[in-house]
Amino acid sequence: MRLDIIGGSTDRLLKERDVAARLGLSLATMRRWRLLRQGPKWLKLGSAVRYELAEVERWMRASERGPEAV
């Protein structure tokens, strides 16, 4: 977990619902991925789960497949 988020701006932290919508996935898929330690890195803030926008974008780029992705 990156600690530089703490005390910084939280406007780049997304709720799991927002990430699911951005990826075109269900909340159940996002929750299953966390259980299986898959998908983008996430933060647990109390009972809230948040995803850093930059981390979601990094994960998406790393997940690319195809001729241009190499």
Buried (B, 14 or more C-beta within 10 A) or exposed (E): EEEEBEEEEEEBBBEBEBBBEBBEBEEEBBBEBBEEEEBBBBBEEEEEBBBBBEBBEEBEEEEEEEEEEE
